[in-house]
Amino acid sequence: MPEDSTVDRRTFLKVAGGGGLVATAGCIGLGGDDGGSGEIVLGQPAALTGDWDFLQPGVSQATDVAVQQINDAGGPLDREITVERRDTAVNPQEARSVTTQLIENDEAVALIGLFSSEINPLWDFLQEQETPIVTPWPGSSFLDTRGGDMGTPDDISDDEWVWRTVIGDTVHTAGAAFRALEQGHDTVGIINGTAEGARSWVDGFRTAYEDNGGTVAEQVEVNLGESSYQSALERLFSADFSAFAVSMPLESATTLLSDWSDGGYGGQPILSDPLSQNSLAEQVGSDLNGAWAASPGQAGPNFDSFKEVYEQGGDAELNGWTPPSWDAVNAIALAIHRGGEATPEAIQQNLGPVTRDGGTEVANFADGKEALDNGDEVNYQGAATPTNFTNFGNVIGPVVVSEAQDGEFTEAEIIPASDLSDFVAEDEY
C-alpha cells in the first residue's frame, strides 16, 4: 500500500462515515483486490521485554506457525502473509509509538496484540487509527462493552475496531470466584500490584466473589519490583481469612510468595491466571503445593489440531494466550479472503461474518478458503474457544484450573462456560 493511500482511506471514511458507511466490499463473490498485491503485512505489538515477556514466546510461536500454515494453503487472495513484530514492553507510550510505526511505516492492515494495560489508556488513539486489532491478550472488563462491530458488520460507522480472541476477566475471574466459594472459602484476602492488568483481574474476581456471597476481609495494593513484601504480608495477614488472592507480574509474585513461604503465613493461595508458571512453583517450593489459578481455557473445538501444528514449530511453553493468538491470525486471514481486499475496512467488516453462527464450520484457513471459494459462508471454530464474536468483539469459553504440585502446574479441573453464564449478563459482554 503506498504511503498516501492511508490518507486516502482516512479521507474516504471521514466523508462516508457521517451518513453511515454501508459496505460494498465485504461480501462474498466481489472478487476484487483493491488492497494491492504482494505480501499482506500484519503487525504484532509484542511483550519482547518487560514484566510480561515470559508469556511472549508461546504467542510468537503460535503466530508464526499459523502464518506458515496459511501461506502453505496459498494465503488469502492467493497472497502471502508476513508479520512485523515490534516490542512495546507493555508500556502504553511505547505501544502508541509501535502502533504508529506498524500502521504507517510497515503498512500493517491489522494488528495482533496489545495488552489491557496498553489498550485502555490508548483507547481513543486506537479508535482514530481505524485499523482492526485482534488481540489474544486483554482480559480487562473495560472491553466488556467496547469493541467489535455492534452486530452490524456492513456498517462500520458504529464500530470500535478492537476484538479479542481470549475470554475476558469477567469470565475467568468468575471461574476463580466460583471455585473459591465451591471450596468453602467464604472470606478471602487480596494482594495485588498497581498495573492495569493486575487491578482488572482483582476487580473482576472481587465483583464475582462478593456478588455471590463471599467476603473480602482485607485488600493490600503494592508497588511492583520490591525486594521484600514482608510488611505488605503483615498488613494482609492481620485480617482473618482462609484463602488469599494474588495478582501481579511473575517476578514480583515470586518475591512475594517466597516471603510468604519463609514467613509461614499459611492460607490457600489463589493466583491470577498469568502466574500458573512452572518457574513460580519451582522457586517457591513445596509450600505452594495446592495453589491454583483459573485461566482462559485451552479447550476450543480445535485445540488438538492446533497443538499438533504448534509443537512442530518450536519448544516455547504453551500458555493461556497461545491458542488465542492462533485464532486471531486465522480469523484475520479468513476475513481478508471473504472481503476480497487486504484492507483494514474489509477485515473489520468480515471478522464477524467468518466467525459467528451459520455457514460451514472450519478449523483452519485452508478449509475456510475452499468453502469461501465455493460461495459458502464459514464459521471458524477456534483452538481456544469457538471464536463466536459477540457484538462487542468478545468470546466466551471454558475456564481451566491449574494446580501447583511438586514444582509444576497441572490441569486440575475444567469449568464449562455454561456454569459461568450467570456471571456474564446477556448483551453486556
Disulfide bonds with the S-S distance in Angstrom:
none
